[in-house]
Amino acid sequence: MTKSCQVLGTHASYGNSISHSHQATRRKFQPNLQQKRYWVPSLGRHITLQVSAKGIKTIDRRGIESIVAQLQSRGELKV
């Protein structure tokens, strides 16, 4: 599985590490991904999602039901 959020789709981005002498080298910024288990009343079971910290806040704000509907429409979650 790639390192991306299932809710928001955030993935690794690239940039530079700047040393004290201001020499730039390439580096990768990874998203803050968490394995989170949610109870979905409409499905009657738990689902496990790989979500970023911002994705967890989005689920709290919009609700797990709307997120599950969005994932099902994209074909990422099979029922």
N, CA, C and O atoms as a DFTB+ gen file, in Angstrom:
316 C
 N C O
     1  1       0.840      -1.167       0.000
     2  2       0.000       0.000       0.000
     3  2       0.895       1.242       0.000
     4  3       1.878       1.311       0.737
     5  1       0.549       2.196      -0.814
     6  2       1.339       3.414      -0.862
     7  2       1.091       4.262       0.372
     8  3       0.070       4.128       1.046
     9  1       2.032       5.121       0.648
    10  2       1.921       5.975       1.826
    11  2       1.099       7.210       1.481
    12  3       1.642       8.286       1.230
    13  1      -0.219       7.036       1.472
    14  2      -1.113       8.154       1.215
    15  2      -2.369       7.989       2.058
    16  3      -2.747       6.880       2.437
    17  1      -3.002       9.117       2.339
    18  2      -4.214       9.135       3.151
    19  2      -5.393       8.668       2.299
    20  3      -5.567       9.131       1.171
    21  1      -6.199       7.754       2.834
    22  2      -7.353       7.257       2.086
    23  2      -8.465       8.294       2.004
    24  3      -9.274       8.248       1.078
    25  1      -8.524       9.216       2.937
    26  2      -9.595      10.211       2.948
    27  2      -9.228      11.414       2.082
    28  3     -10.000      11.805       1.207
    29  1      -8.062      11.999       2.318
    30  2      -7.676      13.235       1.637
    31  2      -6.758      13.014       0.438
    32  3      -6.653      13.877      -0.434
    33  1      -6.099      11.866       0.394
    34  2      -5.191      11.595      -0.712
    35  2      -3.831      12.262      -0.575
    36  3      -3.070      12.307      -1.541
    37  1      -3.511      12.778       0.601
    38  2      -2.207      13.416       0.782
    39  2      -1.117      12.368       0.673
    40  3      -1.264      11.254       1.176
    41  1      -0.031      12.721       0.019
    42  2       1.081      11.804      -0.188
    43  2       2.389      12.549       0.044
    44  3       2.391      13.737       0.366
    45  1       3.484      11.850      -0.121
    46  2       4.794      12.432       0.147
    47  2       5.066      13.584      -0.828
    48  3       4.700      13.534      -2.002
    49  1       5.722      14.621      -0.297
    50  2       6.162      15.722      -1.143
    51  2       7.666      15.852      -0.986
    52  3       8.252      15.320      -0.043
    53  1       8.280      16.558      -1.910
    54  2       9.733      16.655      -1.943
    55  2      10.173      18.095      -1.752
    56  3       9.466      19.039      -2.107
    57  1      11.349      18.234      -1.185
    58  2      11.896      19.561      -0.964
    59  2      13.381      19.451      -0.695
    60  3      14.018      18.470      -1.080
    61  1      13.926      20.444      -0.044
    62  2      15.350      20.490       0.239
    63  2      15.594      20.525       1.740
    64  3      14.854      21.153       2.496
    65  1      16.657      19.830       2.152
    66  2      17.211      20.020       3.482
    67  2      18.295      21.075       3.337
    68  3      19.151      20.976       2.458
    69  1      18.261      22.068       4.183
    70  2      19.238      23.149       4.114
    71  2      20.179      23.012       5.303
    72  3      19.746      23.071       6.454
    73  1      21.472      22.828       5.024
    74  2      22.456      22.690       6.087
    75  2      22.851      24.064       6.623
    76  3      22.400      25.099       6.133
    77  1      23.700      24.039       7.637
    78  2      24.179      25.292       8.223
    79  2      24.945      26.133       7.206
    80  3      24.893      27.362       7.236
    81  1      25.661      25.449       6.301
    82  2      26.403      26.164       5.262
    83  2      25.518      26.513       4.060
    84  3      26.005      26.989       3.035
    85  1      24.221      26.270       4.202
    86  2      23.198      26.572       3.198
    87  2      23.348      25.720       1.933
    88  3      23.005      26.158       0.835
    89  1      23.862      24.507       2.102
    90  2      23.932      23.565       0.988
    91  2      22.637      22.763       0.973
    92  3      22.242      22.205       1.997
    93  1      21.986      22.701      -0.160
    94  2      20.690      22.045      -0.274
    95  2      20.858      20.609      -0.771
    96  3      21.575      20.358      -1.740
    97  1      20.193      19.676      -0.100
    98  2      20.116      18.293      -0.558
    99  2      18.648      17.907      -0.572
   100  3      17.859      18.396       0.236
   101  1      18.288      17.027      -1.496
   102  2      16.882      16.640      -1.647
   103  2      16.434      15.767      -0.486
   104  3      17.206      14.959       0.031
   105  1      15.191      15.936      -0.086
   106  2      14.592      15.118       0.950
   107  2      13.112      14.916       0.671
   108  3      12.537      15.569      -0.200
   109  1      12.503      14.007       1.416
   110  2      11.106      13.669       1.242
   111  2      10.348      13.990       2.527
   112  3      10.793      13.641       3.620
   113  1       9.209      14.653       2.392
   114  2       8.330      14.950       3.520
   115  2       7.185      13.938       3.502
   116  3       6.351      13.958       2.597
   117  1       7.144      13.048       4.506
   118  2       6.104      12.027       4.572
   119  2       4.887      12.558       5.334
   120  3       5.045      13.323       6.286
   121  1       3.676      12.162       4.929
   122  2       2.493      12.574       5.689
   123  2       2.425      11.830       7.023
   124  3       3.004      10.754       7.174
   125  1       1.720      12.408       7.975
   126  2       1.560      11.820       9.308
   127  2       0.416      10.809       9.250
   128  3      -0.721      11.132       9.594
   129  1       0.721       9.582       8.813
   130  2      -0.305       8.563       8.625
   131  2      -0.502       7.727       9.884
   132  3       0.448       7.394      10.591
   133  1      -1.767       7.399      10.140
   134  2      -2.158       6.586      11.287
   135  2      -3.114       5.499      10.810
   136  3      -3.938       5.729       9.925
   137  1      -2.997       4.307      11.407
   138  2      -3.993       3.265      11.190
   139  2      -5.110       3.524      12.199
   140  3      -4.858       3.540      13.404
   141  1      -6.339       3.728      11.724
   142  2      -7.452       4.076      12.609
   143  2      -8.618       3.151      12.307
   144  3      -8.952       2.906      11.147
   145  1      -9.230       2.644      13.362
   146  2     -10.358       1.728      13.246
   147  2     -11.628       2.472      13.623
   148  3     -11.723       3.046      14.708
   149  1     -12.612       2.457      12.716
   150  2     -13.877       3.173      12.932
   151  2     -15.033       2.189      12.890
   152  3     -15.023       1.230      12.118
   153  1     -16.028       2.440      13.730
   154  2     -17.292       1.696      13.682
   155  2     -18.231       2.412      12.723
   156  3     -18.471       3.612      12.853
   157  1     -18.763       1.663      11.756
   158  2     -19.691       2.235      10.776
   159  2     -21.054       1.606      11.018
   160  3     -21.260       0.435      10.701
   161  1     -21.999       2.380      11.584
   162  2     -23.313       1.812      11.917
   163  2     -24.079       1.285      10.711
   164  3     -24.774       0.274      10.820
   165  1     -23.966       1.956       9.553
   166  2     -24.730       1.512       8.391
   167  2     -24.228       0.166       7.864
   168  3     -25.009      -0.603       7.303
   169  1     -22.958      -0.124       8.032
   170  2     -22.405      -1.410       7.596
   171  2     -22.499      -2.457       8.701
   172  3     -22.464      -3.658       8.432
   173  1     -22.619      -1.997       9.949
   174  2     -22.695      -2.914      11.073
   175  2     -21.368      -3.576      11.395
   176  3     -21.347      -4.681      11.938
   177  1     -20.249      -2.917      11.069
   178  2     -18.936      -3.494      11.328
   179  2     -17.889      -2.391      11.439
   180  3     -18.171      -1.222      11.175
   181  1     -16.684      -2.777      11.831
   182  2     -15.570      -1.851      11.890
   183  2     -14.847      -1.830      10.541
   184  3     -14.824      -2.830       9.824
   185  1     -14.261      -0.684      10.209
   186  2     -13.365      -0.596       9.068
   187  2     -12.057       0.034       9.552
   188  3     -12.056       0.862      10.462
   189  1     -10.966      -0.363       8.941
   190  2      -9.660       0.183       9.284
   191  2      -9.192       1.036       8.122
   192  3      -9.133       0.574       6.983
   193  1      -8.863       2.275       8.416
   194  2      -8.417       3.213       7.393
   195  2      -7.006       3.684       7.706
   196  3      -6.620       3.787       8.870
   197  1      -6.242       3.967       6.664
   198  2      -4.945       4.603       6.824
   199  2      -5.144       6.077       6.495
   200  3      -5.258       6.457       5.330
   201  1      -5.185       6.901       7.543
   202  2      -5.519       8.307       7.378
   203  2      -4.454       9.190       8.003
   204  3      -3.753       8.787       8.931
   205  1      -4.347      10.392       7.480
   206  2      -3.436      11.377       8.058
   207  2      -4.111      12.026       9.261
   208  3      -5.307      11.842       9.490
   209  1      -3.329      12.786      10.024
   210  2      -3.887      13.475      11.185
   211  2      -4.980      14.447      10.753
   212  3      -5.998      14.576      11.434
   213  1      -4.781      15.126       9.638
   214  2      -5.808      16.033       9.127
   215  2      -7.034      15.251       8.635
   216  3      -8.161      15.738       8.729
   217  1      -6.813      14.039       8.111
   218  2      -7.921      13.188       7.689
   219  2      -8.783      12.754       8.858
   220  3     -10.000      12.632       8.718
   221  1      -8.158      12.516      10.027
   222  2      -8.916      12.165      11.228
   223  2      -9.811      13.330      11.633
   224  3     -10.965      13.126      12.010
   225  1      -9.287      14.542      11.557
   226  2     -10.091      15.726      11.883
   227  2     -11.227      15.905      10.881
   228  3     -12.318      16.336      11.255
   229  1     -10.987      15.581       9.624
   230  2     -12.027      15.671       8.600
   231  2     -13.145      14.680       8.893
   232  3     -14.321      15.016       8.752
   233  1     -12.793      13.460       9.302
   234  2     -13.801      12.460       9.652
   235  2     -14.603      12.920      10.861
   236  3     -15.819      12.735      10.900
   237  1     -13.946      13.514      11.840
   238  2     -14.654      14.031      13.011
   239  2     -15.635      15.134      12.627
   240  3     -16.719      15.235      13.202
   241  1     -15.257      15.955      11.659
   242  2     -16.082      17.084      11.258
   243  2     -17.248      16.652      10.372
   244  3     -18.383      17.074      10.595
   245  1     -16.976      15.808       9.361
   246  2     -18.005      15.435       8.384
   247  2     -18.777      14.183       8.746
   248  3     -19.899      13.990       8.278
   249  1     -18.192      13.326       9.574
   250  2     -18.841      12.083       9.971
   251  2     -18.346      10.907       9.145
   252  3     -18.019      11.052       7.968
   253  1     -18.296       9.750       9.774
   254  2     -17.763       8.557       9.117
   255  2     -18.681       8.076       8.003
   256  3     -18.206       7.499       7.025
   257  1     -19.996       8.302       8.131
   258  2     -20.934       7.841       7.103
   259  2     -20.681       8.518       5.754
   260  3     -20.686       7.850       4.720
   261  1     -20.460       9.830       5.755
   262  2     -20.216      10.530       4.493
   263  2     -18.867      10.151       3.904
   264  3     -18.721      10.093       2.683
   265  1     -17.875       9.892       4.757
   266  2     -16.559       9.482       4.274
   267  2     -16.633       8.099       3.646
   268  3     -16.031       7.859       2.600
   269  1     -17.370       7.182       4.280
   270  2     -17.534       5.833       3.739
   271  2     -18.254       5.884       2.400
   272  3     -17.891       5.156       1.476
   273  1     -19.272       6.736       2.282
   274  2     -19.978       6.879       1.008
   275  2     -19.041       7.401      -0.076
   276  3     -19.109       6.958      -1.223
   277  1     -18.174       8.332       0.278
   278  2     -17.201       8.877      -0.672
   279  2     -16.199       7.794      -1.104
   280  3     -15.867       7.693      -2.286
   281  1     -15.723       6.996      -0.158
   282  2     -14.778       5.924      -0.478
   283  2     -15.421       4.848      -1.345
   284  3     -14.773       4.298      -2.236
   285  1     -16.693       4.548      -1.089
   286  2     -17.390       3.553      -1.896
   287  2     -17.611       4.046      -3.315
   288  3     -17.522       3.262      -4.260
   289  1     -17.900       5.337      -3.483
   290  2     -18.110       5.877      -4.832
   291  2     -16.817       5.880      -5.642
   292  3     -16.841       5.740      -6.864
   293  1     -15.677       6.044      -4.944
   294  2     -14.380       5.989      -5.621
   295  2     -13.911       4.562      -5.837
   296  3     -12.947       4.336      -6.569
   297  1     -14.576       3.587      -5.211
   298  2     -14.202       2.186      -5.365
   299  2     -13.066       1.759      -4.459
   300  3     -12.489       0.695      -4.681
   301  1     -12.721       2.537      -3.452
   302  2     -11.648       2.184      -2.545
   303  2     -12.094       1.300      -1.402
   304  3     -11.266       0.648      -0.766
   305  1     -13.381       1.265      -1.131
   306  2     -13.912       0.472      -0.028
   307  2     -14.967      -0.468      -0.578
   308  3     -15.955      -0.034      -1.170
   309  1     -14.749      -1.761      -0.376
   310  2     -15.702      -2.750      -0.862
   311  2     -16.556      -3.222       0.298
   312  3     -16.052      -3.463       1.395
   313  1     -17.848      -3.353       0.053
   314  2     -18.784      -3.739       1.105
   315  2     -19.189      -5.177       0.936
   316  3     -19.977      -5.694       1.728
